[in-house]
């Protein structure tokens, strides 16, 4: 089995300005719900965007929901790894 090249992954995808902006938006959304007391660090919950950021969604309170990690990360994806 080939080892995963994290450096290349970062250089080719995660380090791009668009991905950094998306990551910052996801972090702001989680912080917003932490301030409201809806999620806590280590609670096994994810902040879900009802309309994903990749499809034009926002971090507005009306677009956020708290889900279990399993429920939020187990959905079908297209070939480009985006939600179906």
N, C-alpha and C positions, 0 to 999 in steps of 0.2 A: 504494500500500500504506500502510495506517495505521501510524503509529509507536506503539510499545508504551509505555504509560503505567505506568512502574514504581512511581511514587508511589501511584497508585490501587491497583495490585496489592498493594502492601504494606499499605495502609490497609484494604482489603477482605478480604484473605486472610492474607498472610504475617505480618502484625503482630498477629494474634489470639492470645490467650494459649494456646489449644490448639496452634496451629502453632508457637509459640515453644517449648512444652514438647516437641513432637515433634522439632524441630530439635536441641534440647539432648540429647535421648535418642539421636539418630543420631550426634551428635558424641561423646558418651560411649562409644558402641559402637565407633566408629572408634579412639578413644584407647585403649580396652581392647585391641584387636587390635594397635595400634602398639606398645604396651608388651610384648606377647608376641612381637613381631618378625614377625608374619604379613603386615602391610602397611606400606608406607612412603610418605611424601609424594611425589607425582609418579610413582608406579609404575603408574598406569593401572588400578588395582584399586578396586572398590567393596566396602563391607561390606554384605552382603545379609542381610535379616531373612527367615528361612524362612517365618515367619508374620508378615506385615506389621504394623507398628504400627497402621495404620488398621483392621486386622481383629482387634485385641486381642493382638497379639504383644508380646513383651518384648525387652529388650536382654540377656537372659541368654545366657551363653556358648553354651548348647545351641541357641539360636535364631539364631546368627550364622554366616555363611559368607563366604568371600572369593571374589568373582567378578570377571571382567573388566567394564569399564564397559559394553561392548556387551551382554554376556549379562545383566547386571543391569537394564538400562534398556530392553530390547526385548521387552516382553511385552504382550499384549493388555490393554486397559483398557476399563472400562465407560464409559457416557456421563458419569458423574460424575468421570471421570479416575482412579478407583481401580482397582487390579489386579482382573482378572476372576476 
